[in-house]
Amino acid sequence: MPELEEKITALHNTIKECKLCPLSRSRTQTVPGDGSVHARIMFVGEGPGAQEDREGRPFVGAAGKFLNELLSSISLSRGDVFITNVVKCRPPGNRDPNDEEKTLCLPYLRKQVALISPLLICTLGNHAMRTLIDKDLFISQVHGKRYVKGRFTFTALYHPAAALYNQSLRATLLEDFLHLGEYIKKHEQILHS
């Protein structure tokens, strides 16, 4: 569907020119998102880190390598999914994005979701989960669970970086991905039956 690819490219070009918030002044480049515009699964993190800011692609550092492993564990690759963040520019010093930054950037994410229309949106970490699912949730209590909001289904997952710093979360994240893989297979069978 070339029209969809053109719309995503146009949106990402708009993001590249964005100067709505102060993050635009400290970024090296924007990090709109990466992957298949036909993805059944979208992963949404909090914001780009230093490596992502340099390369202009999300999840390319150590957390990205682990995300690739997690995807591989359920027979997926980066080319099968779409990966993005709540904010598209790196907050200085890798600090958390503030409410204003998230509010100003959220329309871009909503447009990406509307265009791609994934089967499942996986939030990676507390900040993405609280922005997209519910501001009062705690990832430790709801990881792996699914939530339906409007016409979209969400799953809250630990951020891959958290598992790099806390090895006990690694097994939890691998298990949540296993359930994710089962959910995808089930829905693929329904779609193809």
C-alpha positions as semicolon CSV with decimal commas, in nm:
position;residue;x (nm);y (nm);z (nm)
1;M;0,000;0,000;0,000
2;P;0,222;0,285;-0,125
3;E;-0,030;0,545;-0,007
4;L;0,016;0,437;0,357
5;E;0,396;0,451;0,323
6;E;0,366;0,800;0,172
7;K;0,147;0,915;0,462
8;I;0,390;0,777;0,721
9;T;0,685;0,936;0,538
10;A;0,503;1,271;0,526
11;L;0,424;1,246;0,899
12;H;0,786;1,160;0,981
13;N;0,905;1,454;0,770
14;T;0,673;1,681;0,970
15;I;0,818;1,538;1,293
16;K;1,171;1,607;1,165
17;E;1,083;1,977;1,131
18;C;0,899;2,002;1,465
19;K;0,994;2,284;1,699
20;L;0,691;2,270;1,931
21;C;0,887;2,212;2,251
22;P;1,235;2,286;2,390
23;L;1,356;1,932;2,310
24;S;1,392;2,046;1,949
25;R;1,676;2,279;2,054
26;S;1,892;2,010;2,215
27;R;1,834;1,717;1,978
28;T;2,083;1,594;1,722
29;Q;1,792;1,459;1,518
30;T;1,438;1,341;1,566
31;V;1,352;0,975;1,613
32;P;1,006;0,936;1,457
33;G;0,991;0,557;1,447
34;D;1,106;0,256;1,252
35;G;0,964;-0,065;1,110
36;S;0,680;-0,192;0,900
37;V;0,390;0,041;0,825
38;H;0,182;-0,278;0,798
39;A;0,286;-0,399;1,145
40;R;0,039;-0,595;1,353
41;I;0,234;-0,492;1,665
42;M;0,358;-0,149;1,766
43;F;0,606;-0,098;2,049
44;V;0,609;0,239;2,223
45;G;0,887;0,345;2,458
46;E;0,931;0,667;2,650
47;G;1,183;0,864;2,443
48;P;1,508;0,832;2,251
49;G;1,840;0,786;2,428
50;A;2,183;0,916;2,324
51;Q;2,247;0,644;2,063
52;E;1,899;0,688;1,915
53;D;1,952;1,066;1,899
54;R;2,271;1,010;1,698
55;E;2,125;0,751;1,458
56;G;1,766;0,878;1,426
57;R;1,625;0,529;1,494
58;P;1,454;0,400;1,810
59;F;1,597;0,127;2,031
60;V;1,941;0,091;1,874
61;G;2,148;0,081;2,193
62;A;2,180;-0,199;2,449
63;A;1,805;-0,197;2,521
64;G;1,741;-0,222;2,147
65;K;1,967;-0,527;2,117
66;F;1,771;-0,694;2,396
67;L;1,443;-0,596;2,228
68;N;1,572;-0,766;1,912
69;E;1,639;-1,082;2,117
70;L;1,290;-1,067;2,265
71;L;1,137;-1,030;1,919
72;S;1,345;-1,320;1,792
73;S;1,218;-1,536;2,082
74;I;0,869;-1,513;1,927
75;S;0,988;-1,546;1,566
76;L;0,964;-1,175;1,484
77;S;1,218;-0,918;1,371
78;R;1,227;-0,538;1,372
79;G;1,101;-0,548;1,015
80;D;0,780;-0,719;1,131
81;V;0,685;-0,457;1,392
82;F;0,680;-0,079;1,428
83;I;0,886;0,078;1,707
84;T;0,851;0,434;1,830
85;N;0,840;0,647;2,146
86;V;0,600;0,882;2,320
87;V;0,838;1,175;2,253
88;K;1,037;1,188;1,932
89;C;1,338;1,387;2,060
90;R;1,586;1,296;2,332
91;P;1,534;1,466;2,666
92;P;1,870;1,612;2,781
93;G;2,070;1,377;3,001
94;N;1,816;1,102;2,936
95;R;1,580;1,257;3,189
96;D;1,211;1,161;3,179
97;P;1,005;1,367;2,935
98;N;0,789;1,620;3,117
99;D;0,413;1,653;3,080
100;E;0,434;1,945;2,837
101;E;0,674;1,758;2,608
102;K;0,454;1,449;2,610
103;T;0,138;1,651;2,547
104;L;0,292;1,835;2,251
105;C;0,432;1,516;2,097
106;L;0,134;1,287;2,158
107;P;-0,058;1,393;1,842
108;Y;0,229;1,252;1,633
109;L;0,204;0,916;1,810
110;R;-0,174;0,915;1,776
111;K;-0,139;0,977;1,402
112;Q;0,113;0,691;1,372
113;V;-0,127;0,458;1,556
114;A;-0,421;0,567;1,339
115;L;-0,225;0,513;1,016
116;I;-0,067;0,179;1,108
117;S;-0,372;0,052;1,297
118;P;-0,191;-0,231;1,479
119;L;-0,356;-0,535;1,632
120;L;-0,166;-0,465;1,955
121;I;0,022;-0,170;2,103
122;C;0,289;-0,272;2,356
123;T;0,400;-0,002;2,595
124;L;0,759;-0,041;2,713
125;G;0,804;0,084;3,069
126;N;0,608;0,293;3,319
127;H;0,608;0,622;3,131
128;A;0,468;0,488;2,805
129;M;0,215;0,277;2,996
130;R;0,098;0,572;3,206
131;T;0,076;0,795;2,900
132;L;-0,118;0,552;2,682
133;I;-0,307;0,317;2,915
134;D;-0,367;0,467;3,259
135;K;-0,168;0,721;3,461
136;D;-0,241;0,540;3,789
137;L;-0,102;0,197;3,697
138;F;0,225;0,043;3,814
139;I;0,415;-0,175;3,567
140;S;0,508;-0,423;3,841
141;Q;0,139;-0,495;3,895
142;V;0,010;-0,501;3,536
143;H;0,294;-0,619;3,310
144;G;0,174;-0,865;3,049
145;K;-0,193;-0,772;3,092
146;R;-0,402;-0,643;2,804
147;Y;-0,627;-0,337;2,806
148;V;-0,878;-0,229;2,545
149;K;-0,917;0,144;2,491
150;G;-1,141;0,251;2,207
151;R;-1,058;0,034;1,908
152;F;-0,705;-0,053;2,024
153;T;-0,565;-0,323;2,249
154;F;-0,264;-0,243;2,468
155;T;-0,021;-0,462;2,661
156;A;0,204;-0,315;2,928
157;L;0,559;-0,454;2,928
158;Y;0,872;-0,374;3,123
159;H;1,119;-0,161;2,933
160;P;1,406;-0,375;2,798
161;A;1,654;-0,140;2,969
162;A;1,501;-0,228;3,308
163;A;1,591;-0,594;3,249
164;L;1,949;-0,495;3,168
165;Y;1,984;-0,326;3,506
166;N;1,776;-0,575;3,703
167;Q;1,845;-0,931;3,586
168;S;1,542;-1,067;3,774
169;L;1,318;-0,880;3,528
170;R;1,477;-1,058;3,231
171;A;1,284;-1,382;3,289
172;T;0,964;-1,183;3,348
173;L;1,005;-0,996;3,019
174;L;1,085;-1,318;2,831
175;E;0,772;-1,479;2,975
176;D;0,557;-1,177;2,886
177;F;0,692;-1,195;2,529
178;L;0,606;-1,566;2,515
179;H;0,244;-1,478;2,601
180;L;0,260;-1,199;2,345
181;G;0,366;-1,449;2,080
182;E;0,077;-1,680;2,171
183;Y;-0,170;-1,390;2,147
184;I;-0,040;-1,297;1,802
185;K;-0,057;-1,657;1,675
186;K;-0,412;-1,691;1,801
187;H;-0,522;-1,374;1,622
188;E;-0,336;-1,464;1,303
189;Q;-0,523;-1,799;1,298
190;I;-0,857;-1,619;1,343
191;L;-0,772;-1,376;1,061
192;H;-0,673;-1,659;0,826
193;S;-0,964;-1,893;0,904
